[in-house]
Structures are given as C-alpha cells and as structure tokens.
Amino acid sequence: MSSARCFVPLLSFVALTLAAVACSQKAGDDSADGGGAAANASGATTGSGATGSGATGSGATGNAGSGGLGSGGLATAGNGGSAGSSGGASAGGAASCPTDPNLVLHGGWVGCDPASAEDNPMGLQGSFYPFGDGSSCVEPAMICGDAGCCIAGTTVVDPTYTAFGCGVGLELNSSGGPSSVKSPYAGPVKCFDIALAGSSGGNVVRISYTHEADMTGKVAPFVELDPITDAWSGTICFEDAQCPNWMPAPDCGTGSQYDLQILVVGAVQAGAFDLCLTSLVPHDGTGAGLTVLKQLCEDLEETSGSGYLFRNNVWNEAGGDQCVTAKAGGGQAALIVDSSNHDLGPGEPAAYPSIVKGWHWGQWTPDSGMPAAIAGLTSSVSADVTVPQSGGRFNTAFDLWVHPDTNPATPGGGLEIMIWLNSRDAQPLGGPAGSVSLGSATWDVWTGSVEDWQYLAYVRQGGGNTFSGDLAPFLNDAVSRGMAQNTWNLLSIQFGFEIWQSASPFAINSFSATVN
C-alpha cells in the first residue's frame, strides 16, 4: 500500500486572529488520506484515513488545525486540525464487519461498508487518522495496529506555536470513498470511554470534539489532561469539551460533533512522546463516570473542565499547604481535598477549595447561562459532599455573586450570598438577622459587609450533606431585604469548603448547576 502525506508549517500568526494553512497531496490509488497572555497559533494538519475492510479507498487531505491563547500568562499550543476525508471499505472483497465495542480494534475504519448505514456501530462511520504540525511527529504509514492507534515523536519549544504537537483522530460521520463528505454526527453516542497507554513526554493532552467539517482557523472545544506518564483512562462526553474563554463562538462552538481528536500539545516544552489509544468505546452517556482532570497543589492553582473552574483557593497567607483533585464528566463536577494542614482559629478561613460556574473576578466559564437578571431567573442545582465526622473547623457552602453590572472586574458594589449546608465551630461574619424558610429547610440569616460589597449568609438549621433545588428563592429573599434589586445579575455559583482547621475527609462527590 502506498502512502503520501504532507505537513505545511504555519507562516505567521497575529494576536486574536487565527490564520490557517491547508495542505494538499496526491496518493496512490490504494491509499486513504484521510485569562493569560494574548498569543495565538494555528498549526497546519493533514488527517490520514485508514484502509477499509475488504478494499481500500482514497480521500482528500485534512485541514489546518488551530491553536489559541494560553492561560495564566502562558500560551498553549494549537488544537488539532480537521480529519482527512477517508476511503473506507469498498466492494473489493467479502469482509466481515467488526462487532467489538472497542473501535480501536476495527482496523482503522469504523462502519464497515460506507454505502450501508446498517453496519455503523451506534451510527458511527469514519477513519482513524494521525495529524500534526510537520515537525513533532514521526508519522507512520498506518497508525492503528496491534498496540492500538499510536503516535510518536518529540515536541519542541516554539514561541510561534507553529509546532503545536501531534495527535490521533477519528471521524464520526464520514461518507468514505474518493469524494468523502463529512457531516455532523447525529446518532445516540454522547460519550466515549477512552484508554491511553504510554507517555506524552511531559506534555499536556487535549481531547476535543471538532464542531465543523472544516476547522481552518478555528479551535475545537476540549478537555485538557495532565501529562501522561504510563496510562490514563476516563470518560469524555460531548458536553465535557468546552471552548476556552479566549476563543468564543463562532470560532469555537459546542453544537455539533464531527471528529474526536486526541492531541499531545507541543510548543510549550520539549519532550519525546509515544502514546497509543488502546480503547475507544462509545456509549449513550448512561452511567458516565467522572474523569480525573488534574491534582492542584499550588496556592490559587486552577484547572477547568465540563464548563466548570476548579480552584485550590488557599487565599489566606496564614493558611497551610493543600492539594485537591478535580474531576468532571457528564455535566457533573467533583473536587477531593487530598491533603491539607490548616490550623486557624476564629476569623478568616485559610482556604475555600471550590468549583466555579460563571464569573470569577472578571473571568468566565463557558456556557454558564450567566449573567442572568434575578427577575424571572430559575436554576437547577445539586450537590453531594462528604465531610469529617469529627474534628476540624469548616463549612460547606455555596458562594453566589450578585451585581448590578453584567461583567464587573471585582465584586465591589455588589452582593455576596453564602448558603451554608453544614458547618462545625464556625459562623458567618456580620450579625444574625432572624431566620427564614426556603425550600424544604429553615435557615438562620446573617448580614454584614466585606471590603466594598455587602454580605448575606444563610445557615441551614440541622445541617446536611446534600442539596437539590433552585437557588432563586435565596436571590428573591435578598431582594426583599433590600440588599439587591430584581434588575441585578447573578454572576456565578461557586461551591466548596471554607476551612479554618483541617480534618479528613473533605470531598465534593458531585456538583452541577444550570441557570435559565
């Protein structure tokens, strides 16, 4: 089987404008080709198709991949490009269609006969393919083999972010054949169980779902994983992949899915990688698990996933050390306090390890539904936690931020509403202001002020480790107290533990929030 590939390097980039470069090639008849610093990058990629069952096809080249802004002052390298249009199986011989739920074992082409939809597992049809920047990858003639679908090479440090890395992709709905057409996937799959083996060479890994057939100059929504040293497995659902706040719609979108792409991110550091996709099992999202995103051990360290921001918020200089692990999947979020050694008395807490939906001091999580005016607002919020049975000084609390402006740089002039689900040896700041029945519980009310914003706290009588319901009654009660107005905006919903004295365990087992 002959094989022809091309990789075209990016010629230039400009801040906040993504350029893209496509490449073209011709193959033999038996081949199928299938909040930080403002720095952008676009990397040209060529998708490579797979040999179909029974016979081989031929296809066109892929499109340029797009990079984008970094976070925390560092630019990150580009997201992978579009898949090449693939050949797929043709009538070259009687081929039995693979039935194994692990798509990696289907021989590089998923869907057997391109002319028939009857043999497409859960409506999936398309080719596995490698893509890359033209310098980071050692490109094989066929990436799928006994070890899985594999990529290998060496990333380099590249201030221009042209060398954005190397990846493996899978088309989700391709017609196959020499004039292949890609369409948005419309089947029952909502998630993939993914297993990776090998090393990413110290580089982070992005798992993304492209939202257009031609991704030239665009960024696909993604989930970012910590560097892989040996193996990783987890579930990544369509809704888990989110657009970064430095690349809004329409250049990044979450409405459709064309390809699954797994990228070893280059340009940030040099490292030899050898990574294989060993298992890829689609499912409809039922029982989707949570994927470990990252462990955070630095004060104020953050990561994101599934539309949530996870913060190791050790903001008090008098606090101790703390490590937390962030998890996400299927629209849910979780945060585990792995270790901490805080030991403070009454006064300000040492830390607020927490999950954020919406605004956080000028930055936003994607697709949060906020800002939203209090008038007419509804929400659906659920939370489940585990807290120490004895010892420690802490609370478990929502932290809502309300403001007359829709995107303030700070909360000054607004209102902070805390909703304490449980606590031990702690009380809100300010003073008591009676009690109120909201939802199915009675809450003690405290009022005060912090710096240049107002403070309102609700403490649940009797405590509890779960919450499920609407937060609108708390917002409406705040309005009735004259601490906010109906025209003010709910900016964000945060949830976590305020910790003065450490104990164990602290775990947000699940958290989700939707604002309408």
Residue pairs with C-beta under 8 A, 6 or more apart in sequence:
1 28
1 30
1 31
1 51
1 56
1 141
1 142
2 27
2 28
2 30
2 31
3 27
3 28
3 31
3 141
3 142
4 25
4 26
4 27
4 28
4 31
4 33
5 25
5 33
5 46
5 48
5 139
6 23
6 24
6 25
6 46
6 61
7 23
7 44
7 45
7 46
7 132
7 133
7 134
7 135
7 137
7 139
8 21
8 22
8 23
8 44
8 64
8 134
9 21
9 44
9 133
9 134
9 135
9 162
10 19
10 21
10 41
10 42
10 43
10 44
10 64
10 133
10 160
10 161
10 162
11 19
11 21
12 19
13 19
13 40
13 41
13 42
13 67
13 160
13 161
13 162
14 40
15 38
15 39
15 40
16 38
16 40
17 40
18 40
18 41
18 42
18 66
18 67
18 68
18 217
18 218
18 219
18 251
19 42
19 217
20 42
20 44
20 63
20 64
20 65
20 66
20 216
20 217
20 218
21 42
21 44
21 64
22 44
22 61
22 63
22 64
22 216
23 44
23 46
23 61
23 64
24 61
25 33
25 46
25 61
27 33
27 58
29 58
30 56
30 58
31 56
31 58
31 87
32 48
32 49
32 50
32 51
32 52
32 56
32 57
32 58
32 59
32 84
32 86
32 87
32 88
32 127
33 46
33 47
33 48
33 49
33 58
33 59
33 60
33 61
33 62
33 84
33 85
33 86
33 129
34 47
34 48
34 49
34 50
34 59
34 62
34 83
34 84
34 85
34 86
34 87
34 127
34 128
34 129
34 171
35 71
35 72
35 245
35 246
35 362
35 363
36 69
36 70
36 71
36 72
36 73
36 74
36 75
36 246
37 69
37 70
37 73
37 74
37 75
38 69
38 246
39 69
39 70
39 75
39 161
40 67
40 68
40 69
40 75
40 161
41 66
41 67
41 68
41 75
41 77
41 78
41 160
41 161
41 162
41 164
41 267
42 64
42 65
42 66
42 67
42 78
42 217
43 64
43 65
43 66
43 67
43 77
43 78
43 81
43 132
43 133
43 161
43 162
43 163
43 164
43 165
44 64
44 65
44 81
44 133
44 134
45 62
45 63
45 64
45 65
45 80
45 81
45 82
45 131
45 132
45 133
45 167
46 61
46 62
46 81
46 84
46 131
46 132
47 61
47 62
47 63
47 81
47 82
47 83
47 84
47 85
47 86
47 127
47 129
47 130
47 131
47 169
47 171
48 62
48 84
48 127
48 129
48 130
48 131
48 139
48 143
49 57
49 59
49 84
49 85
49 86
49 87
49 88
49 108
49 109
49 127
49 129
49 180
50 86
50 87
50 107
50 108
50 109
50 127
50 128
50 129
50 142
50 144
51 87
51 107
51 108
51 109
51 142
52 86
52 87
52 88
52 89
52 90
52 109
52 114
52 176
53 89
53 95
53 96
53 97
53 98
53 106
53 107
53 109
53 112
54 89
54 90
54 91
54 92
54 93
54 94
54 95
54 113
55 89
55 90
55 91
55 92
55 93
56 87
56 90
56 92
57 86
57 87
57 88
57 89
57 90
57 114
57 176
57 177
57 178
57 180
58 87
58 178
59 84
59 85
59 86
59 87
59 127
59 176
59 177
59 178
59 180
60 84
60 85
60 180
61 84
62 81
62 82
62 83
62 84
62 85
62 129
62 131
63 81
63 82
63 214
63 215
63 216
64 81
64 82
64 215
64 216
64 217
65 78
65 79
65 80
65 81
65 82
65 131
65 133
65 164
65 215
66 78
66 79
66 81
66 215
66 216
66 217
66 218
66 219
66 220
66 251
67 75
67 76
67 77
67 78
67 79
67 161
67 164
67 219
67 267
68 75
68 76
68 78
68 79
68 219
68 244
68 246
68 247
69 75
69 76
69 244
69 246
69 247
70 76
70 246
71 244
71 246
72 302
74 268
75 161
75 267
75 268
76 204
76 265
76 267
76 268
77 158
77 161
77 163
77 164
77 165
77 265
77 266
77 267
77 268
78 133
78 161
78 164
78 165
78 219
78 265
78 267
79 164
79 206
79 208
79 219
79 220
79 222
79 261
79 263
80 131
80 165
80 167
80 169
80 206
80 208
80 210
80 220
80 261
80 262
80 263
81 131
81 215
81 216
82 182
82 210
82 212
82 213
82 214
82 215
82 216
82 258
82 259
83 126
83 127
83 129
83 131
83 169
83 170
83 171
83 174
83 182
83 210
83 258
83 259
83 261
84 127
84 129
84 131
85 171
85 174
85 179
85 180
85 181
85 182
86 109
86 126
86 127
86 129
86 171
86 174
86 176
86 180
87 109
87 127
87 176
87 177
87 178
87 180
88 109
88 111
88 113
88 114
88 125
88 126
88 127
88 174
88 175
88 176
88 177
88 180
89 95
89 109
89 112
89 113
89 114
89 176
90 114
90 177
95 112
95 113
97 112
97 113
97 119
98 105
98 106
98 107
98 112
99 121
100 106
101 121
101 281
101 282
102 279
102 280
102 281
103 110
103 121
103 124
103 170
103 280
103 281
103 282
104 128
104 144
104 148
104 149
104 277
104 278
104 279
104 280
107 144
108 127
108 128
108 142
108 143
108 144
108 149
109 126
109 127
109 128
109 176
110 120
110 121
110 124
110 125
110 126
110 127
110 128
110 170
111 119
111 120
111 121
111 124
111 125
111 126
111 176
112 119
112 120
113 119
114 125
114 174
114 175
114 176
114 177
117 123
117 125
120 187
121 282
122 187
122 188
122 189
122 282
122 284
123 173
123 185
123 186
123 187
123 188
123 189
124 172
124 173
124 185
124 187
124 189
124 282
125 171
125 172
125 173
125 174
125 175
125 176
126 170
126 171
126 172
126 173
126 174
126 176
126 182
126 259
127 170
127 171
127 174
127 176
128 143
128 144
128 149
128 168
128 169
128 170
129 143
129 168
129 169
129 170
129 171
130 137
130 139
130 140
130 143
130 151
130 166
130 167
130 168
130 169
131 166
131 167
131 168
131 169
131 261
132 139
132 151
132 153
132 165
132 166
132 167
133 162
133 163
133 164
133 165
133 166
133 266
135 156
135 163
136 153
136 154
136 155
136 156
136 163
136 164
136 165
136 166
136 264
136 266
137 151
137 152
137 153
137 166
138 152
138 153
140 150
143 149
143 150
143 151
143 168
144 150
147 197
147 276
147 278
148 197
148 276
148 277
148 278
148 279
149 168
149 276
149 277
150 168
150 198
150 274
150 275
150 276
150 277
151 166
151 167
151 168
151 264
151 273
151 274
151 275
151 276
152 273
152 274
152 275
153 166
153 272
153 273
154 201
154 270
154 271
154 272
154 273
155 163
155 165
155 166
155 201
155 203
155 264
155 265
155 266
155 267
155 268
155 269
155 270
155 271
155 273
156 163
156 266
156 267
156 270
157 267
157 268
157 269
157 270
158 164
158 266
158 267
159 267
160 267
161 267
162 267
163 266
163 267
164 263
164 265
164 266
164 267
165 203
165 263
165 264
165 265
165 266
165 267
166 263
166 264
166 266
166 273
167 261
167 262
167 263
167 264
168 261
168 262
168 277
169 259
169 260
169 261
169 262
170 259
170 260
170 261
170 280
171 182
171 258
171 259
172 185
172 189
172 257
172 258
172 259
172 260
173 182
173 183
173 184
173 185
173 186
173 187
173 258
174 180
174 181
174 182
174 183
175 181
175 182
175 183
182 213
182 258
182 259
183 213
183 258
184 256
184 257
184 258
185 256
185 257
185 258
188 284
189 282
189 283
189 284
190 237
190 238
190 239
190 283
190 284
190 285
190 288
191 235
191 236
191 237
191 238
191 240
191 282
191 283
191 284
191 285
191 288
191 329
191 330
192 235
192 236
192 237
192 260
192 280
192 281
192 282
192 283
193 233
193 234
193 235
193 279
193 280
193 281
193 283
194 207
194 233
194 234
194 235
194 236
194 262
194 277
194 279
194 280
195 231
195 232
195 233
195 277
195 278
195 279
195 280
196 205
196 228
196 231
196 232
196 233
196 262
196 275
196 276
196 277
196 278
197 230
197 231
197 275
197 276
197 278
198 228
198 230
198 231
198 273
198 274
198 275
198 276
199 228
199 229
199 230
199 272
199 273
199 274
199 275
200 227
200 228
200 229
200 264
200 271
200 273
200 275
201 227
201 264
201 271
201 272
201 273
201 274
202 227
202 269
202 271
203 227
203 264
203 265
203 266
203 268
203 269
203 271
203 273
204 224
204 225
204 226
204 227
204 265
204 268
205 224
205 225
205 226
205 227
205 228
205 232
205 262
205 263
205 264
205 265
205 275
206 222
206 223
206 224
206 225
206 261
206 262
206 263
206 265
207 222
207 223
207 225
207 236
207 241
207 260
207 261
207 262
207 263
208 220
208 221
208 222
208 223
208 241
208 260
208 261
208 262
208 263
209 220
209 221
209 222
209 238
209 241
209 257
209 258
209 259
209 260
209 261
210 220
210 257
210 258
210 259
210 261
211 218
211 220
211 221
211 252
211 253
211 254
211 255
211 256
211 257
211 258
212 218
212 253
212 256
212 258
213 258
217 251
218 251
218 252
219 243
219 244
219 247
219 251
219 252
220 241
220 252
220 259
220 261
221 241
221 242
221 243
221 252
221 253
221 254
221 366
222 241
222 242
222 244
222 263
223 236
223 240
223 241
223 242
223 291
223 293
223 305
223 306
223 328
224 265
224 293
224 303
224 304
224 305
225 232
225 293
225 294
226 293
226 294
226 295
228 275
233 279
234 289
234 290
234 291
234 292
234 329
235 288
235 289
235 290
235 291
235 329
235 330
236 291
236 329
237 285
237 288
237 306
237 329
237 330
237 331
238 254
238 257
239 254
239 306
239 307
239 330
239 331
240 291
240 305
240 306
240 328
240 329
240 330
240 331
241 254
242 254
242 304
242 305
242 306
242 307
242 365
242 366
242 367
243 249
243 252
243 253
243 254
243 366
243 367
244 252
244 366
245 363
245 364
245 365
245 366
248 366
254 366
254 367
260 280
262 277
264 273
264 275
285 330
288 329
288 330
289 329
289 330
290 327
290 328
290 329
290 330
290 332
290 333
290 334
290 510
291 305
291 327
291 328
291 329
292 325
292 326
292 327
293 303
293 304
293 305
293 310
293 326
293 327
293 328
294 303
294 310
294 325
294 326
295 323
295 324
295 325
295 326
295 338
296 302
296 303
296 310
296 311
296 312
296 323
296 324
296 325
296 326
297 312
297 321
297 322
297 323
297 324
298 312
299 312
299 314
299 315
299 319
299 322
300 311
300 312
300 313
300 314
300 315
301 311
301 312
302 309
302 310
302 311
302 312
303 309
303 310
303 326
304 310
304 365
305 326
305 328
305 333
306 328
306 329
306 330
306 331
306 332
306 333
307 331
307 357
307 365
307 366
307 367
307 368
308 328
308 333
308 355
308 356
308 357
308 365
308 511
309 355
309 356
309 357
309 360
309 363
309 365
310 324
310 326
310 333
310 335
310 354
310 355
310 356
311 352
311 353
311 354
311 355
311 356
311 360
311 496
312 322
312 323
312 324
312 351
312 353
313 351
313 352
313 353
313 354
313 496
314 320
314 321
314 322
314 350
314 351
314 353
315 351
315 352
316 344
316 348
316 349
316 350
316 351
318 344
318 348
318 350
319 342
319 344
319 349
319 350
319 351
320 340
320 341
320 342
320 343
320 350
320 502
321 339
321 340
321 341
322 337
322 339
322 340
322 341
322 342
322 351
322 353
323 337
323 338
323 339
323 340
324 335
324 336
324 337
324 338
324 353
325 335
325 336
325 338
326 333
326 334
326 335
326 355
327 333
327 334
327 335
327 336
328 334
331 512
332 510
332 511
332 512
333 355
333 508
333 510
333 511
333 512
334 507
334 508
334 509
334 510
334 511
335 353
335 354
335 355
335 496
335 507
335 508
335 511
336 505
336 506
336 507
336 508
337 353
337 497
337 499
337 504
337 505
337 506
337 507
340 351
340 499
340 502
340 506
341 502
342 350
342 351
342 499
342 500
342 501
342 502
343 501
343 502
344 350
344 393
344 500
344 501
345 393
345 500
346 426
346 500
347 500
349 394
349 426
349 498
349 499
349 500
350 499
350 500
351 497
351 498
351 499
352 399
352 496
352 497
352 498
352 499
353 496
353 497
353 499
353 506
354 399
354 494
354 495
354 496
354 497
355 494
355 495
355 496
355 508
355 511
356 365
356 492
356 493
356 494
357 365
357 368
357 370
357 492
357 493
357 494
357 513
357 515
358 364
358 365
358 368
358 369
358 370
358 371
358 401
358 490
358 491
358 492
358 493
358 515
359 368
359 370
359 371
359 401
359 407
359 491
359 492
360 492
360 494
361 409
361 410
361 411
362 407
362 408
362 409
362 410
364 407
368 492
368 515
369 514
369 515
369 516
370 489
370 490
370 491
370 492
370 493
370 515
371 403
371 406
371 407
371 489
371 490
371 491
372 489
372 490
372 515
372 516
373 486
373 487
373 488
373 489
373 490
374 402
374 472
374 475
374 476
374 479
374 484
374 485
374 486
374 487
374 488
374 489
374 490
375 486
375 487
377 472
377 475
377 490
377 515
377 516
378 470
378 472
378 515
378 516
379 470
379 471
379 472
379 493
379 513
379 514
379 515
379 516
380 469
380 470
380 512
380 513
380 514
380 516
381 398
381 467
381 468
381 469
381 470
381 471
381 493
381 512
381 513
381 514
382 466
382 467
382 468
382 469
382 510
382 511
382 512
383 398
383 421
383 466
383 467
383 468
383 495
383 508
383 510
383 511
383 512
384 465
384 466
384 508
384 509
384 510
384 511
385 396
385 421
385 422
385 465
385 466
385 497
385 506
385 507
385 508
385 509
386 465
386 505
386 506
386 507
386 509
387 394
387 396
387 422
387 424
387 465
387 497
387 505
387 506
388 394
388 424
388 503
388 504
388 505
388 506
390 503
391 501
391 503
392 424
392 425
392 499
392 500
392 501
392 502
392 503
393 424
393 425
393 426
393 499
393 500
393 501
394 423
394 424
394 426
394 497
394 498
394 499
394 500
394 501
394 503
394 506
395 420
395 421
395 422
395 423
395 424
395 426
395 497
395 498
396 420
396 421
396 422
396 423
396 465
396 496
396 497
397 418
397 419
397 420
397 421
397 423
397 495
397 496
397 497
397 498
398 417
398 418
398 419
398 421
398 467
398 471
398 493
398 494
398 495
399 416
399 417
399 418
399 493
399 494
399 495
399 496
400 416
400 417
400 418
400 419
400 471
400 474
400 475
400 490
400 492
400 493
400 494
401 411
401 414
401 415
401 416
401 417
401 490
401 491
401 492
401 494
402 414
402 415
402 416
402 417
402 475
402 478
402 484
402 488
402 489
402 490
402 491
403 411
403 413
403 414
403 415
403 488
403 489
403 491
404 413
404 414
404 485
404 487
404 488
404 489
405 413
405 414
405 489
406 489
406 491
408 414
408 491
411 453
412 451
412 452
412 453
413 452
413 453
414 453
414 454
414 488
414 491
415 453
415 454
415 455
415 456
415 478
415 483
415 484
415 488
416 450
416 453
416 454
416 455
416 456
417 456
417 457
417 458
417 474
417 475
417 478
418 428
418 455
418 456
418 457
418 458
419 443
419 457
419 458
419 460
419 467
419 471
419 474
420 428
420 457
420 458
420 459
420 460
421 460
421 463
421 464
421 465
421 466
421 467
422 460
422 463
422 464
422 465
423 459
423 463
425 500
425 501
426 498
426 500
427 446
427 459
428 446
428 448
428 455
428 457
428 459
429 446
429 448
429 450
429 455
429 457
430 446
430 447
430 448
430 449
430 455
430 457
431 446
431 447
431 448
432 444
432 445
432 446
433 445
433 446
433 447
433 481
434 444
434 445
435 442
435 443
435 444
435 445
435 461
436 442
436 443
436 445
436 458
436 477
437 443
438 458
438 473
438 474
438 477
439 469
439 470
439 473
440 469
441 460
441 461
441 462
441 464
442 460
442 461
443 458
443 459
443 460
443 461
444 458
444 459
444 461
445 456
445 457
445 458
445 459
446 455
446 456
446 457
446 459
447 454
447 455
447 456
447 457
447 481
447 483
448 454
448 455
449 455
454 483
456 478
456 481
456 483
458 474
471 493
475 484
475 490
478 484
479 485
479 486
479 488
490 515
493 513
493 515
495 508
495 511
495 513
496 508
497 506
497 508
499 506
